[in-house]
Amino acid sequence: MPFKIIASQCSGCSACELECPNVAISEKGGTFVIDPKKCTECIGHFDEPQCVAVCPVDNTCVVDTSLPRYQARA
């Protein structure tokens, strides 16, 4: 499942944008958003999603359960 950023909790620090290996995070209206079409949960790059690892606000980058899990191409 791709991740999403809880806009009301986003501090706008941009740490996540720089760490995303898929360039899935961008700024929109002063907060950051994750493009679910680009988010791979960092599978194949890191052991844990980098947005979660670097976000200074706990539980701001969370799994978006409304979308299916990322499936790596074989």
PETAZI-V222307 format. One record per residue. RES is the residue in three letters. SS is DSSP state (hx for helix, st for strand, lp for the rest). Layout:
BEGIN
res = [RES RES]
ss = [SS SS]
END
This chain:
BEGIN
res = [MET PRO PHE LYS ILE ILE ALA SER GLN CYS SER GLY CYS SER ALA CYS GLU LEU GLU CYS PRO ASN VAL ALA ILE SER GLU LYS GLY GLY THR PHE VAL ILE ASP PRO LYS LYS CYS THR GLU CYS ILE GLY HIS PHE ASP GLU PRO GLN CYS VAL ALA VAL CYS PRO VAL ASP ASN THR CYS VAL VAL ASP THR SER LEU PRO ARG TYR GLN ALA ARG ALA]
ss = [lp lp st st st lp lp lp lp lp lp lp lp lp hx hx hx hx hx lp lp lp lp lp st st st st lp lp st st st st lp lp lp lp lp lp lp lp lp lp lp lp lp lp lp hx hx hx hx hx lp lp lp lp lp lp st st st lp lp lp lp lp lp lp lp lp lp lp]
END
